[in-house]
Amino acid sequence: MKYVLVSGGVISGVGKGIIASSAGLLLKTLGLKVSSIKIDPYINVDAGLMNPREHGEVYVLDDGGEVDLDLGNYERYLNITLTRQNNITLGKIYEKVIWKERNGKYLGKTVQVVPHVTDEIADWIERVAKVPVDDSGEEPDVCIVELGGTVGDIESMAFVEALCDLRRRCGRDDLMQIHVSYVPVVHGEQKTKPTQMAIKAVRSSGLIPDVVACRCEKPLEQATIDKVARFCQVPNESVLAVRDMPSTYQVPILLEEQSLVKLMTANLRLDGLNISPALVAKGQGIWNTWKQLTLGLEHLHEELEIVLVGKYLDQPDAYCSVVKSLEHAAMFCRRKLRVKNVDAEALEPATNKTDPAAFHMAWHDVCTASGILVPGGFGGRGTEGMIAAAKWARENKTPYLGVCLGMQIAVTEFARSVCNIPLPQAISYEFDANDKDRIIIDMPEHNPGEMGATMRLGLKPTFWQPNTEWSKLRALYGLQNESINERHRHRYEVNPAYIEQLESKGMTFIGKDQTGVRMEIIELPDHPWFVGVQFHPEYLSRVLSPSKPYLGFLAASAGMLEEVTRRCAADLAKVEGQK
């Protein structure tokens, strides 16, 4: 097993996840099988209970693991399927160590950070790195390990010690380290001192970077590269300038141009591996497709504006996968995407009294948008604004996509406006729990007294209902498919008691779970695109394979749904032919 360790210094949020994903993609272009592990040095067991306004999006995996959003980058770039074991937190490690101590696994020894906690970390990495993550079903050749936070933080000390031990365990040519630093510009001069001090701290902790990736707004000057190389004790060619790019999807191309592939090949002796010609050809095909799709994005002229009506807009990463899915679809459609965030509370009448300017600006954005998207979320804040946006989209034939809460919002609005179901019935039990007679109810298995991992989580099947061949969404998935698999994360769902009344007025539930009781997909037949899905399709969107609900929504917003549907049908036919 070969390892590529990606660490960071100076400041957090410098793009370690994108650089780690890009390095993994470049390894895949060689025909290698690549896995990834993200280390998060917080004590939370997982990311499930973290507030998206503070931590960003919670990403969900096939097995229901609620993990850090960087695992979404790995899956999107590398087209792999990870598990909750690929996200290591300090909470998980201490939970395991304490369980072992309570069960006498340490034979009465004094349990300490070194060696017991550090051994647990290193053992975990070695075990999970070998788990197959792609359709080959074979053990990976290389594992990308990203250490979250910045080296030197007290939270990461145990992980740093464990990674030093992992380097000792590995063969000399089996682990290389990429350290990501930041080069600020002060009064027009690129300053290397923060990077020098960061590398000094890393080396003093026992880790020895082989490559220094310098994040910067503009290309590094040669004098800056020389200085970083000299004081960080690496060759000049091992100093990479990771400047701001028009799109993060162009970062792999930037790194390839600076010979990162050659650096990894030399450091890990990858030229000694026996890679099948078929995998080499597949890797080259992936790389060619990636470049065709991502190059020239800054030169697209046909602009498309999508309004995202959300409630966590003060945290840029709160809707990370949603925005990425829109980007994937926009690249497929060759459109220049503009996502305009609209605070759902700003659309409510109360805002018109307290802040008329914000109210009218928000409604101007909604009314002029090419498409309206309402994503998932929790709690009642802003939901009346979301309902108003869904009503506008339905009545004015503006393409609409509702995801999880967004689907429940669409059903609630339809119940009020079309079925004349009054309050308090036409609301979610989540917002008014005084009575079970609500249009949206909690799931029977939901235990309100417990919170961690109690939702409906992970990959679940959705079955197309009879006589739904007319569906625009189903056509994108392929009419020959009787069911689809998508990832879920929710506690509430449409009340089955109201289905007949809703359907009698024209709302069509085209997808349900295997029992036929849970409503999974709604679609209005007489609308350019009015779709709601209870699952989260953004978790399965890939750069080279956009999510179908997002692709259909964006294509309808661009007025090219028929063309995109034909392309998807041709792609499906090609895949079936290859089988």
BELDAPE-V498355 format. One record per pair of residues at least 12 apart in sequence whose C-alpha atoms are under 8 Angstrom apart, sorted by the first residue. I is the first residue (numbers start at 1). J is the second residue. D is the distance in whole Angstrom. If there is no record, write none. Layout:
<<I:J:D> <I:J:D>>
This chain:
<<1:129:8> <1:130:8> <1:140:8> <1:141:6> <1:142:6> <1:143:7> <1:174:7> <2:141:6> <2:142:5> <2:143:6> <2:173:8> <2:174:5> <2:175:6> <2:268:7> <3:142:6> <3:143:5> <3:144:6> <3:145:7> <3:174:6> <3:175:5> <3:176:6> <4:142:7> <4:143:6> <4:144:5> <4:145:6> <4:175:6> <4:176:5> <4:177:6> <4:178:7> <5:144:6> <5:145:5> <5:146:6> <5:147:7> <5:175:7> <5:176:6> <5:177:5> <5:178:6> <6:20:6> <6:144:7> <6:145:6> <6:146:5> <6:147:6> <6:177:6> <6:178:5> <6:179:6> <6:180:7> <7:146:6> <7:147:5> <7:148:7> <7:150:7> <7:151:7> <7:177:7> <7:178:6> <7:179:5> <7:180:6> <8:147:7> <8:148:8> <8:149:7> <8:150:5> <8:151:6> <8:179:5> <8:180:5> <8:181:6> <9:149:8> <9:150:5> <9:151:6> <9:179:7> <9:180:6> <9:181:5> <9:182:8> <9:195:7> <9:198:5> <9:199:8> <10:150:7> <10:181:6> <10:182:6> <10:194:6> <10:195:7> <10:198:6> <11:150:7> <11:181:8> <11:182:7> <12:149:6> <12:150:6> <14:180:7> <14:181:7> <14:182:7> <14:215:7> <15:180:8> <15:215:8> <16:146:7> <16:180:6> <17:70:6> <17:73:7> <17:74:8> <17:146:7> <18:73:7> <18:248:7> <18:251:8> <19:251:7> <19:252:8> <20:74:8> <20:144:7> <20:145:8> <20:146:7> <21:73:6> <21:74:5> <21:77:6> <21:78:7> <22:77:7> <22:251:7> <22:252:5> <22:255:8> <23:252:7> <23:255:8> <23:260:8> <24:78:7> <24:144:7> <25:77:6> <25:78:6> <25:252:7> <26:252:7> <26:256:7> <26:261:6> <27:261:7> <28:78:7> <28:283:6> <29:280:7> <29:282:8> <29:283:4> <29:284:5> <29:285:8> <29:286:7> <29:287:6> <30:279:8> <30:280:6> <30:283:6> <30:284:7> <31:275:7> <31:276:8> <31:279:5> <31:280:4> <31:281:7> <31:282:7> <31:283:5> <31:284:8> <32:140:8> <32:141:6> <32:142:7> <32:275:7> <32:279:7> <32:280:8> <32:283:8> <33:134:8> <33:139:8> <33:140:5> <33:141:5> <33:142:7> <34:78:8> <34:133:8> <34:140:5> <34:141:6> <34:142:5> <34:143:6> <34:144:7> <35:80:8> <35:129:6> <35:132:8> <35:133:6> <35:140:6> <35:142:6> <35:143:5> <35:144:6> <36:71:8> <36:74:7> <36:82:8> <36:86:7> <36:129:7> <36:143:5> <36:144:5> <36:145:6> <36:146:8> <37:71:8> <37:86:5> <37:87:6> <37:88:7> <37:125:8> <37:129:8> <37:143:7> <37:144:6> <37:145:5> <37:146:6> <38:68:8> <38:70:7> <38:71:7> <38:86:6> <38:87:5> <38:88:6> <38:145:6> <38:146:5> <38:147:6> <38:148:7> <39:87:6> <39:88:5> <39:89:6> <39:145:7> <39:146:6> <39:147:5> <39:148:6> <40:68:8> <40:87:7> <40:88:6> <40:89:5> <40:90:7> <40:147:7> <40:148:5> <40:149:7> <41:89:6> <41:90:5> <41:148:7> <41:149:7> <41:155:5> <41:156:5> <41:159:8> <42:89:6> <42:90:6> <42:91:7> <42:155:7> <43:89:7> <43:90:5> <43:91:4> <43:92:8> <44:89:7> <44:90:7> <44:91:5> <44:92:8> <45:89:6> <45:90:7> <45:91:4> <45:92:5> <46:65:8> <46:66:6> <46:67:6> <46:68:8> <46:89:7> <46:91:8> <46:92:8> <47:66:6> <47:67:5> <47:68:6> <48:66:5> <48:67:7> <48:452:6> <48:453:7> <49:451:8> <49:452:6> <52:312:7> <52:315:7> <52:317:8> <52:318:5> <53:312:5> <53:313:8> <53:314:7> <53:315:5> <53:318:6> <54:315:7> <55:315:8> <55:317:8> <55:318:8> <56:69:7> <56:315:6> <56:316:7> <56:317:5> <56:318:4> <56:319:7> <56:320:8> <57:69:6> <57:317:6> <57:318:4> <57:319:6> <57:320:6> <57:321:8> <58:318:8> <59:71:7> <59:72:6> <59:321:8> <59:539:7> <60:457:7> <60:458:7> <60:487:7> <60:488:8> <60:489:7> <60:539:7> <61:81:8> <61:82:7> <61:83:6> <61:84:7> <61:458:6> <61:459:8> <61:487:7> <61:539:7> <62:81:7> <62:82:8> <62:83:7> <62:458:5> <62:459:5> <62:487:6> <63:83:6> <63:84:7> <63:457:8> <63:458:5> <63:459:7> <64:84:8> <64:457:5> <64:458:4> <64:459:7> <64:487:8> <64:488:8> <65:83:7> <65:84:5> <65:457:8> <65:458:7> <66:84:7> <66:453:8> <67:84:7> <67:87:6> <68:87:7> <69:320:8> <71:87:8> <72:321:7> <72:539:7> <75:542:7> <76:540:8> <76:541:7> <76:542:5> <76:543:6> <77:542:7> <77:543:6> <79:134:7> <79:542:7> <80:133:5> <80:134:5> <81:133:5> <81:134:6> <82:133:6> <85:128:7> <86:128:7> <93:117:7> <93:120:7> <93:121:7> <94:117:7> <97:116:7> <97:117:7> <97:120:7> <113:158:7> <117:158:7> <118:158:6> <118:159:7> <118:161:7> <118:162:5> <118:165:8> <119:162:7> <121:159:7> <121:162:6> <122:162:6> <122:163:7> <122:165:7> <122:166:6> <129:142:8> <129:143:6> <147:159:8> <151:198:8> <151:201:7> <151:202:6> <152:201:7> <152:202:7> <160:205:7> <160:207:8> <161:205:8> <161:206:8> <163:207:8> <164:206:6> <164:207:6> <173:267:6> <173:268:5> <173:269:6> <174:268:5> <174:269:8> <175:267:8> <175:268:7> <176:209:7> <176:210:6> <176:264:8> <176:267:6> <176:268:7> <177:208:7> <177:209:5> <177:210:5> <177:211:6> <178:209:6> <178:210:6> <178:211:5> <178:212:6> <178:213:7> <179:199:8> <179:209:6> <179:210:8> <179:211:6> <179:212:5> <179:213:6> <180:212:6> <180:213:5> <180:214:6> <180:215:7> <181:195:6> <181:198:7> <181:212:7> <181:213:6> <181:214:5> <181:215:6> <182:194:7> <182:195:7> <182:214:5> <182:215:5> <182:216:6> <183:195:7> <183:214:6> <183:215:6> <183:216:6> <184:216:7> <190:220:8> <190:221:8> <190:224:7> <191:224:8> <192:224:7> <192:227:7> <192:228:6> <195:228:7> <196:228:7> <196:231:6> <196:232:6> <199:232:6> <200:232:7> <210:234:7> <210:238:7> <210:267:8> <211:234:7> <211:238:5> <211:239:6> <211:240:7> <212:234:8> <212:238:6> <212:239:5> <212:240:6> <213:239:6> <213:240:5> <213:241:6> <213:242:6> <214:239:7> <214:240:6> <214:241:5> <214:242:6> <214:243:8> <215:241:6> <215:242:5> <215:243:6> <215:244:8> <216:241:7> <216:242:6> <216:243:5> <216:244:7> <217:243:5> <217:244:5> <218:243:5> <218:244:7> <219:241:6> <219:242:8> <219:243:6> <220:241:6> <220:243:8> <225:239:6> <237:258:8> <238:263:7> <240:255:7> <240:258:7> <242:254:7> <242:255:7> <246:297:8> <246:298:6> <247:294:8> <247:297:8> <247:298:8> <249:294:6> <250:294:6> <250:295:7> <253:291:8> <289:544:8> <290:544:7> <293:331:7> <293:332:8> <294:331:7> <297:331:8> <297:334:8> <297:336:7> <298:336:8> <300:334:7> <300:335:6> <300:336:6> <301:335:7> <301:336:6> <302:335:6> <302:336:6> <303:335:6> <303:336:5> <303:337:6> <303:338:7> <304:335:6> <304:336:6> <304:337:5> <304:338:6> <304:370:7> <304:557:8> <304:558:7> <305:337:6> <305:338:5> <305:339:6> <305:340:7> <305:369:6> <305:370:6> <305:371:7> <306:337:8> <306:338:6> <306:339:5> <306:340:6> <306:369:6> <306:370:6> <306:371:5> <306:372:6> <306:373:7> <307:339:6> <307:340:5> <307:341:6> <307:342:7> <307:365:7> <307:366:6> <307:369:6> <307:370:8> <307:371:6> <307:372:5> <307:373:6> <308:339:7> <308:340:6> <308:341:5> <308:342:6> <308:372:6> <308:373:5> <308:374:6> <308:375:8> <309:341:6> <309:342:5> <309:343:6> <309:344:5> <309:372:7> <309:373:6> <309:374:5> <309:375:7> <309:386:7> <309:389:8> <310:341:7> <310:342:6> <310:343:6> <310:344:5> <310:374:6> <310:375:7> <310:382:8> <310:386:8> <311:343:6> <311:344:6> <311:345:8> <311:377:8> <311:381:7> <311:382:6> <313:341:7> <313:342:8> <313:343:7> <319:375:8> <321:538:6> <321:539:7> <322:375:8> <322:538:6> <323:339:8> <324:538:8> <325:538:6> <325:541:6> <325:542:7> <325:546:7> <325:547:7> <325:550:6> <326:550:6> <326:551:7> <326:554:7> <328:541:8> <328:542:7> <328:543:5> <328:544:7> <328:545:8> <328:546:5> <328:547:8> <328:551:8> <329:546:5> <329:547:7> <329:550:7> <329:551:5> <329:554:7> <329:555:8> <330:551:8> <330:554:7> <332:546:8> <333:555:7> <333:564:8> <340:365:8> <342:362:6> <342:365:8> <342:366:8> <343:362:7> <343:382:8> <344:382:5> <344:383:7> <344:384:8> <344:385:5> <344:386:6> <345:381:7> <345:382:4> <345:383:8> <345:384:8> <345:385:6> <346:358:6> <346:359:5> <346:362:6> <346:385:7> <347:359:6> <347:362:6> <347:363:6> <347:385:5> <347:386:8> <347:388:7> <347:389:8> <348:382:8> <348:384:6> <348:385:5> <348:388:8> <366:389:7> <367:392:8> <370:398:7> <370:399:7> <370:557:5> <370:558:7> <371:398:6> <371:399:5> <371:400:6> <371:553:7> <371:554:7> <371:557:5> <372:389:8> <372:390:8> <372:393:7> <372:398:7> <372:399:6> <372:400:5> <372:401:7> <373:400:6> <373:401:5> <373:402:6> <373:403:8> <373:406:8> <374:386:7> <374:400:8> <374:401:6> <374:402:5> <374:403:6> <374:405:8> <374:406:5> <375:402:6> <375:403:5> <375:404:7> <375:405:7> <375:406:5> <376:403:6> <376:404:5> <376:405:5> <376:406:6> <377:404:8> <377:405:6> <378:405:8> <379:430:7> <379:431:7> <380:430:7> <380:431:5> <383:409:7> <386:406:8> <386:409:7> <387:409:6> <387:410:7> <387:412:7> <387:413:6> <388:413:8> <390:409:7> <390:410:6> <390:413:7> <391:410:8> <391:413:6> <391:414:8> <393:530:8> <394:527:8> <394:530:7> <397:527:6> <397:528:6> <397:529:8> <398:528:7> <398:529:7> <398:557:8> <399:527:8> <399:528:6> <399:529:5> <399:530:6> <399:553:6> <399:556:6> <399:557:6> <400:529:6> <400:530:5> <400:531:6> <400:553:7> <401:529:8> <401:530:6> <401:531:5> <401:532:6> <401:533:8> <401:549:8> <401:550:8> <401:553:6> <402:531:6> <402:532:4> <402:533:6> <403:532:6> <403:533:5> <403:534:6> <403:535:7> <403:536:6> <403:537:8> <404:489:8> <404:490:7> <404:532:8> <404:533:6> <404:534:4> <404:535:6> <404:536:7> <405:534:7> <406:532:7> <406:533:8> <407:521:8> <407:522:8> <407:531:8> <407:532:4> <407:533:6> <407:534:6> <408:440:7> <408:493:7> <408:494:7> <408:532:8> <408:534:8> <410:532:7> <411:439:8> <411:494:8> <412:426:6> <412:427:6> <412:428:8> <412:439:7> <412:440:8> <413:426:8> <414:502:8> <414:507:8> <415:439:8> <415:502:7> <418:505:7> <419:501:7> <419:502:7> <419:505:7> <424:438:7> <425:437:6> <425:438:4> <425:439:6> <426:438:6> <426:439:5> <426:440:8> <427:439:6> <427:440:6> <428:440:4> <428:441:6> <429:441:5> <429:442:7> <429:492:8> <430:442:7> <430:492:7> <438:495:7> <439:494:6> <439:495:5> <439:498:7> <440:492:7> <440:493:5> <440:494:5> <440:495:5> <441:492:5> <441:493:6> <441:494:6> <441:495:6> <442:491:6> <442:492:4> <442:493:6> <443:491:6> <443:492:6> <443:493:7> <446:491:7> <454:491:8> <455:489:6> <455:490:5> <455:491:5> <456:488:6> <456:489:5> <456:490:5> <456:491:6> <457:487:7> <457:488:5> <457:489:5> <457:490:7> <458:486:8> <458:487:5> <458:488:5> <458:489:7> <459:485:6> <459:486:5> <459:487:4> <459:488:6> <460:485:6> <460:486:6> <460:487:6> <460:488:7> <461:483:7> <461:484:6> <461:485:4> <461:486:7> <461:513:6> <461:514:7> <462:483:5> <462:484:5> <462:485:6> <462:486:8> <462:511:6> <462:512:5> <462:513:5> <462:514:7> <462:520:7> <463:482:6> <463:483:4> <463:484:7> <463:511:5> <463:512:5> <463:513:6> <463:514:7> <464:482:6> <464:483:6> <464:510:6> <464:511:5> <464:512:7> <465:509:8> <465:510:5> <465:511:6> <465:512:7> <468:510:6> <470:525:8> <471:510:8> <471:523:7> <471:525:7> <472:529:8> <472:552:8> <473:531:8> <473:548:7> <473:549:7> <473:552:7> <475:565:7> <475:569:8> <476:548:6> <476:552:7> <476:565:6> <476:568:6> <476:569:7> <477:548:6> <478:569:7> <478:572:7> <486:535:6> <486:536:7> <486:537:6> <486:540:7> <487:535:6> <487:536:6> <487:537:7> <487:539:7> <487:540:7> <488:534:7> <488:535:5> <488:536:6> <489:535:7> <489:536:7> <490:534:8> <490:535:8> <493:518:7> <493:519:7> <493:534:8> <494:518:7> <494:519:6> <496:517:6> <496:518:7> <496:519:8> <506:524:7> <507:522:7> <507:523:7> <507:524:6> <508:522:6> <508:523:6> <508:524:6> <508:525:8> <509:521:6> <509:522:5> <509:523:7> <510:522:6> <510:523:7> <519:534:7> <520:533:6> <520:534:5> <520:535:7> <521:533:5> <521:534:6> <528:556:7> <529:552:8> <529:553:7> <529:556:6> <531:549:8> <537:549:7> <537:550:8> <538:550:8> <552:564:8> <552:565:8>>
